[in-house]
Each structure stands twice: as C-alpha cells, then as structure tokens.
Amino acid sequence: MHFSIHYTTEYQYSAPVSDNLNALRVRPATTANQRCDEFHVRIDPETRLGRHADYFGTEVIEFGISKPHSALTIDVRARVVTSDPAQAPDPGWEELRSPAYLEAAGEYLLSSIDEPPARKLDEFNHLHEAPSPLSSALALCEMIPDRFAYRRGITYVGSTVADLLDIGAGVCQDFVHLALILLRRGGIASRYVSGYLFAASGEDGDDSIEVDTHAWLEILLPGNSRRGEPVWVGLDPTNRVAATERYVKIGHGRHYDDVPPIKGVYRGGPSELTAHVVMTRLDPATTARA
C-alpha cells in the first residue's frame, strides 16, 4: 500500500516561552516490508534541525528555539510504501533456548516495565501451555481485548499495568505493556512498536482518514530451521491481528518511553496542545518512484 502521512502538532503558550528543546521520533522506519520515499519537517518558528539514530535505530530529529515565542508548530509530511510480511515461522518452545535466539533477543527478554504483583497476573499463566511461542502470543492477542475494554481518557502516558488491571480498561499502549510483561516472562523476546494504523474499513473505505499514534508489538521467533535467523513478527493485541501492510512503523524499543513521538522541555508557563495525523491511501500507479 502507498500512503501519504501528514502529522501536525501545535502548542499555544499562556505567555512567551524560551529555551524550547525537543526531540521528535516521527520518520517512518525503513524495514523489509516498508520504505519511506519522502520525508519533510517544518518548524515554526524556524530553527535548525539535527538528526541521529538512537540506540534502537529510530531516527531522532532534535531542535531548539532559544528566543521567546508564544506558539510552536511542527508539520511533518511523509510518503510510505508498505507490503504484507512473510508468513511467521512457528518453531517449538525448545528453540527459544538456542544460542542464536538468545543473542538476537538481547535486552528484549529482560524486564523493563513497572510490573504488578505476580499474583495479579495468575489468570494469564495458562498462555504458556500453548504448543508453540507463536500460538501463545496469538492467544494473548485474543485474551487481552476479551479481558479489557478499549476506552480512551481513563489512563494516561504514565499509567502502569497495575492501573490497567485495576480499572479493567485502557488503550493500545496499556495493552502492549501488559503483553510485553507476559511474553518476556514466558521467554519470548518482544518489543514495543510505535506508528500508525490505516483503519479505514474494507477496500472501498475512505481514502483519507484521521488517525492516532498507534502501538503494537513485535515478538522474536526462531527461524524454521537450525540455520534460519530469528525474525521479528508484528502483532496487535488491541485489534487481535498480526501487523499487515496497513501498519506504518516509526520505531521500536523496550516500552513507550523509548519511542515517544515528541519529547521536550522549555522555560515558561503552561501550554495547550493539539495534534492531528491524517493518512491518505494513494494510487500506486501515480506514486511509483521514477
């Protein structure tokens, strides 16, 4: 699928602010199933941009505005081509103990999220009785939306998995954090993914829709043969599906704090934030690269 993405964030400040320093993670990643053909960032007030890849490989765009200003606008435009991933391998549990798997898994097997008491997770223990790591992860992606309601506004960026368990509802970030805890406890390396989901219904749905930043996860699975390299497979516990060509990945990390779309500090009073993301499905015949 071919997409154009228009991301805008606007800050209005109660009084002029200064020393406004920000880091953006908004450039679509380049992967085996995704290519970013165009990418532009415009900042108002104008300022110089710096770019680097972080530890996890996500491009970070940094900028600072030292002079007093009463508003800040971040305008990002991208054009992306995606394709469906190959069929996921389905090896047995014993393959998770291979040296090749453990080396590739690295820190994605380690606990990195504030965890609730173990007894609060007892209801999920049977998941690791599934015949394979993949079937366990797929069952988890069914169980989480069965157990918890998707409801905006009752959790926030700093909410914990314990909050999700107590409230019984949350959003995609909460669902992914719970899944990461459970998967890693079962020896399945997994990571948090940030990006966008083109959620228009069916082939005849709208070609342009407003979306939110979305979160899903990737699990590391051993290859189907002893010489096969481990592969990352995308799964979405909010929507009970594997990631497809409708998903546009920005980056990944151990948890949300590794891939926030924007993070910054400034000197001054409170601000009001508005943010919008519009995804447009393009005709491949008119958007092909020369």
C-alpha positions in Angstrom: 0.0 0.0 0.0 1.1 3.6 -0.7 0.4 6.2 1.9 0.9 9.9 2.5 1.0 10.9 6.1 0.5 14.4 7.5 1.4 14.9 11.1 0.9 18.3 12.8 1.4 19.3 16.4 0.7 22.8 17.7 1.5 24.3 21.1 -0.1 27.6 22.3 1.6 29.0 25.4 -0.1 31.2 28.0 2.9 33.6 27.8 6.0 33.7 25.7 8.4 30.8 26.4 12.1 30.3 25.6 14.8 27.6 25.6 12.4 25.2 23.9 14.2 21.9 23.3 12.5 19.0 21.6 13.2 15.5 20.2 10.9 14.0 17.5 10.5 10.4 16.5 8.2 10.7 13.6 10.1 9.5 10.5 8.7 6.2 9.2 11.2 3.4 9.5 12.9 1.5 6.7 12.3 -2.2 7.1 12.0 -5.3 4.9 8.3 -4.5 4.5 8.3 -0.7 4.5 10.0 2.1 2.5 9.9 5.8 3.2 10.1 7.6 -0.2 9.7 11.2 1.1 10.0 12.9 4.4 9.9 16.6 5.3 9.7 18.5 8.6 8.9 22.2 9.0 9.1 24.0 12.4 7.6 27.4 13.1 9.4 29.4 14.5 12.1 28.3 12.0 15.1 26.7 13.5 18.0 24.4 12.6 17.3 20.6 12.8 19.7 17.9 14.0 19.3 14.2 13.2 20.7 11.0 14.6 19.7 7.4 15.1 19.0 6.4 18.7 20.2 3.1 20.3 17.2 1.2 18.9 17.7 2.6 15.3 14.9 5.1 15.3 15.7 8.4 13.7 15.6 11.3 16.2 15.1 14.9 15.0 16.3 17.5 17.5 15.8 21.2 17.6 15.9 24.1 20.0 14.3 27.6 20.0 16.0 30.0 22.4 14.2 33.2 21.6 10.8 34.0 23.2 7.8 32.7 21.3 4.1 32.2 22.0 3.4 29.3 19.8 5.1 26.3 18.2 4.0 24.3 15.1 5.6 21.0 14.0 4.5 20.0 10.5 5.6 16.6 9.2 4.9 15.0 5.8 5.9 11.6 4.6 5.2 9.2 1.8 5.5 5.5 2.5 5.1 2.2 0.7 4.3 -0.9 2.7 3.8 -4.6 2.0 2.5 -7.6 3.9 5.2 -9.5 5.8 6.1 -13.1 5.0 4.3 -15.9 6.9 5.6 -16.2 10.5 7.7 -19.2 11.5 6.2 -21.5 14.1 9.0 -23.4 15.9 8.7 -25.1 19.2 9.5 -23.8 22.7 12.8 -25.5 22.8 14.2 -23.3 20.1 13.9 -20.3 22.4 17.0 -21.7 24.3 19.2 -21.8 21.3 22.4 -19.5 21.4 21.3 -17.8 18.1 18.0 -16.8 19.6 19.3 -15.6 22.9 21.9 -13.5 21.2 19.3 -11.9 18.9 16.9 -11.4 21.8 19.2 -9.3 24.0 17.5 -6.8 26.3 14.1 -7.7 24.8 13.9 -10.7 27.2 14.6 -8.5 30.2 12.0 -6.9 32.5 11.9 -3.2 31.7 8.3 -2.2 32.6 6.8 -1.5 36.1 5.2 -4.8 36.9 2.2 -5.5 39.2 2.5 -8.2 41.9 2.8 -11.7 40.3 -0.5 -12.9 41.8 -2.4 -10.3 39.7 -1.2 -12.0 36.5 -2.1 -15.5 37.6 -5.1 -15.6 35.2 -2.7 -15.4 32.3 -0.4 -18.3 33.3 -2.0 -20.9 31.1 -0.9 -19.0 28.0 2.5 -20.6 28.1 0.8 -24.1 27.9 0.2 -23.4 24.2 2.0 -25.7 21.8 4.4 -23.0 20.5 5.6 -19.5 21.2 3.6 -18.1 18.2 0.4 -19.8 19.3 0.9 -18.5 22.8 1.4 -14.9 21.5 -1.7 -15.2 19.2 -3.8 -16.4 22.1 -2.6 -13.5 24.2 -3.7 -11.1 21.5 -7.2 -12.6 21.8 -7.3 -12.7 25.5 -6.3 -9.1 26.3 -9.1 -7.4 24.3 -11.5 -10.0 25.7 -10.5 -9.2 29.3 -10.1 -5.4 29.0 -12.3 -2.7 27.4 -10.7 -0.3 25.0 -11.5 3.1 26.5 -9.8 6.4 26.0 -9.3 9.0 28.7 -9.1 6.7 31.8 -5.4 6.0 31.5 -2.5 8.4 30.5 1.1 8.1 29.3 2.4 7.4 32.8 -0.2 4.8 33.7 1.1 1.4 34.8 -0.1 -2.2 34.0 -1.4 -2.3 37.6 -3.7 0.6 36.7 -5.0 -1.4 33.7 -5.7 -4.4 35.8 -7.5 -2.3 38.5 -9.6 -0.3 36.0 -10.3 -3.1 33.6 -9.9 -0.8 30.6 -7.2 1.2 28.8 -5.8 2.0 25.3 -3.3 0.4 23.0 -0.2 1.4 25.0 -1.6 -0.3 28.1 -2.5 -3.5 26.2 1.0 -3.7 24.7 2.8 -3.1 28.0 0.8 -5.9 29.6 1.6 -8.2 26.7 5.3 -7.4 26.8 5.4 -8.4 30.5 3.7 -11.7 29.9 5.6 -12.6 26.8 9.0 -11.9 28.4 8.1 -14.0 31.4 7.5 -16.9 29.1 10.9 -16.5 27.5 9.6 -14.8 24.3 11.6 -11.7 23.3 9.3 -8.8 22.5 9.5 -5.1 21.9 7.1 -2.1 21.8 6.3 -0.6 18.4 5.1 2.9 17.7 3.5 4.0 14.4 0.2 4.5 12.6 -2.6 2.1 11.6 -4.7 2.9 8.5 -8.0 1.7 9.9 -10.4 2.5 7.0 -12.9 -0.3 6.7 -12.6 -2.5 3.7 -11.2 -1.8 0.2 -14.0 0.6 -0.5 -13.4 2.6 2.7 -12.3 6.2 2.9 -9.0 7.0 1.1 -8.1 9.7 3.7 -8.7 9.3 7.5 -7.6 11.0 10.7 -5.8 8.5 13.0 -4.0 8.5 16.3 -0.5 7.3 17.0 -0.9 3.5 17.5 1.1 1.0 19.5 1.6 -2.7 18.8 4.4 -5.2 19.5 6.9 -7.4 17.7 7.9 -10.8 19.0 11.2 -12.5 18.1 10.7 -16.1 16.7 13.4 -18.6 15.9 13.7 -19.5 12.2 12.0 -22.7 10.9 15.4 -24.4 10.5 18.5 -24.6 12.7 20.3 -22.2 10.3 17.3 -19.9 10.0 17.9 -16.4 11.5 15.4 -15.3 14.2 12.7 -13.0 12.8 10.6 -10.2 14.3 6.8 -10.6 13.8 4.3 -7.8 14.4 1.2 -8.5 16.5 -1.5 -6.1 17.6 -3.3 -7.0 20.9 -5.7 -4.1 20.5 -7.2 -5.4 17.3 -6.5 -9.1 17.6 -4.5 -9.3 14.4 -0.9 -9.6 13.0 0.5 -6.4 11.6 -0.1 -6.1 7.9 0.6 -3.6 5.1 -1.9 -1.2 6.8 0.6 -0.6 9.6 3.3 2.1 9.3 6.1 1.7 11.7 8.0 4.6 13.2 10.3 2.8 15.6 10.6 0.3 18.5 12.0 0.0 21.9 11.6 -1.8 25.3 8.5 0.3 26.1 6.7 3.5 25.3 9.4 5.8 26.8 11.9 4.6 24.2 9.8 5.8 21.2 7.6 8.9 22.2 6.6 10.9 19.1 7.7 14.1 20.8 9.6 14.8 24.0 10.9 18.2 25.2 11.3 20.9 27.8 11.0 24.7 27.8 11.3 27.6 30.1 7.9 29.3 30.7 4.3 28.8 31.7 1.6 26.2 30.7 0.7 25.2 27.2 -2.2 23.9 25.2 -1.6 21.1 22.7 -3.4 20.0 19.6 -2.2 17.1 17.4 -3.5 15.6 14.2 -2.4 12.7 11.9 -4.0 12.2 8.5 -3.3 9.1 6.5 -4.2 9.1 2.8 -4.1 5.9 0.7 -2.6 6.7 -2.7 -2.9 5.2 -6.1 0.3 3.2 -6.7 0.1 3.9 -10.4 0.5 7.7 -9.7 3.0 7.5 -6.8 5.6 5.0 -8.1 9.2 6.0 -7.8 10.9 7.1 -11.1 
